[in-house]
Every structure is written in C-alpha cells, then in structure tokens.
C-alpha cells in the first residue's frame, strides 16, 4: 500500500501523542474546516442509515448538474476521487498509460493493478515542474490513456485551458482517453482560466475527476465525482460496486454545494495564507519553496545532511506532520510538501522548521 499524508493514527501509535494535539500539514484539506451546519445535516440524516443509500446518487447528481451546467447523465458520483482513478484503467482495459512525473502516485498504481504499462514523462525542477505540452504531445501516440493532474500534486504547477485543449486535440487524433484530475482546482488563482472548458467536458474520451473532500474538508466522508460523455459514464457505472457512496456523504454533499459564500471565503483564506507561508519559508535558510497554484507548497531541502525523512520524524515528535515526498517518482529525499493551514498553525510550522533546520 502506498504511503499518503494524513495518517495521524500512525503517528499517535508511534510516538504516543494525543490525536487532538497533532497539527497535520501532510494532508491538503481546507484550513477553514467543514462548513457550519455540517453536523446538523448529519444529525438530520442519521435516521436514513437504516436504509441502503441511493445507488444512483440522484439528488447529488442533480445538484452537481446545476453547478457544472451538464446533464445528470454526464455525472457519476464515487467514494472519493480515488474510486475513479482506479475504475478508469479497469473500464478502459488500459495497456499503456502516459503519466507526467512527479505526480499523484495512485495513477501508476491504478494502471499496474490492471497489468498495464506506465510511460513516464518527466518534468523538471529548473522549470518549476511546469509540463511541456509540446514534448508531451509527441509521447501520446501508442498509449490508451493520459493522466493530467491540474493543479498538479505535489508540485502545485498548473496548465491553462488552452494547454489542456492542445493535449486533448492530440488525444482525439490518436483515439486516446484523457483523464484530467482537478481535485485541487478550487484553490487555483484563476479557476476559469485553468479548468476544463465547458465545451469539452462531456466528450466521451474526456474524463474529468473532481473531489469535494479538499474544499469542504470532509475526507472522512469520501466524496468524488466524474464528468464525461454519457457512454463513458454508463461504462464506468458498470464497473462500480453498488452503494459505494454512503447516505451521510450524499446528504452532506448535496447541501454543501449550495454554500457559495463558504467557497469564496475559503479560497480567499487559502490564497492569503499561502502567500504568508511562502514568504516565511523563503526567509528560512536551507529550504526553497516552489510556486504553487494549490493549497500546498512543494519545498526543497538544502540544509546539509537534513533529508525529508529526518525532518519528518523530527517534526512528528513535536506533533507536526509534513509530507515526505521521497516516494514520489521524479523527486527524492530532499523534497517535502506542506499544506496551507490557518495563520496560527502556519506560524507554528515556521517556528518548528527554523529550529529543526537550524540544527541540521
């Protein structure tokens, strides 16, 4: 099983630290927390758990339809975006997938579990890991599927919609499916300029994956969705296990979609705190933050013998979790990822990092 951020339970067991004293910078969740009223929605829906959940997620798909401007028939809802990351290669019977790296490790895992081959396309540190779409285009012939994470995890780099359309045109030409993972798009500075254009969202070979986990801070409920052509949605639904989205997740997500004020407030908070944290990190000797269009910051360690594992362990003993990025293909033990939190938590992290790196 791959390691991910957010495993506070492991740290509780390893260092005997109370769970409520841990500050988690390894998991990229909205620092504002879940919206007010979430508990009330769960309380109101609790009696429904004696019945099986709606396998079609009808109410939620109708709500998403209004937000996205596509038919409910073009939407599938799943147990987190990760469900679709694994179902897509299964549905397509993928033999060869093109994956830019570094990026989300589960793309590779989802292809390999189907006995498919991964073709890796490396992005470069000196270009802040920005994807070269012209070079990528040349690698598309002969693959079945291309994965694009936008904004990219863990680098925070982003493509604009014209670059996405450029890649899509090449995929169309060669009969290749394009999976665009937008789970962090809500935190981009220019969402309209970077999101998949409305005009192509429902094409059968476009697979748009999104999540409500990050923005609405509900990772424990698990809620993701897929937008594509009806034929593709029907095919993906044929691969899905029944009742994968529980009743409480459906109820909460249906209501949270209406809270536009929370969305705007959250985006402003993340942008403000990301600028603050980035500025502080630039002033710490021994660490270099990369520009980011998401709610996290990739950093390179330059402090002598300090590496990502040592720093992670050093901070974990103090109840501060960061993401060791040494397991990302294309990165190494000199890279970490830091989630953007609230001001108090960000200041705590900066102080702890200064002490940890000062002793490197």
Secondary structure, 3 states (H helix, E strand, C coil): CCCCCCCHHHHHHHHCCCHHHCEECCCCCCCCCCCCCHHHHHHHHHHHHHCCCCCCCHHHHHHHHHHHCCCHHHEEEECCHHHHHHHHHHHHCCCEEEEEECCCHHHHHHHHCCCCEEEEEECCHHHCCCCCHHHHHCCCCCCCEEEEECCCCCCCCCCCHHHHHHHHHHHHHCCCEEEEECCCHHHCCCHHHHCCCHHHCCCCCEEEEEECCCCCCCCCCCCEEEECCHHHHHHHHHHCCCCCCCHHHHHHHHHHCCCHHHHHHHHHHHHHHHHHHHHHHHCCCCEEECCCCCCEEEEEECCCCCCHHHHHHHHHCCCEECEECCCCCCCCCCEEEEECCCHHHHHHHHHHHHHHHHCC
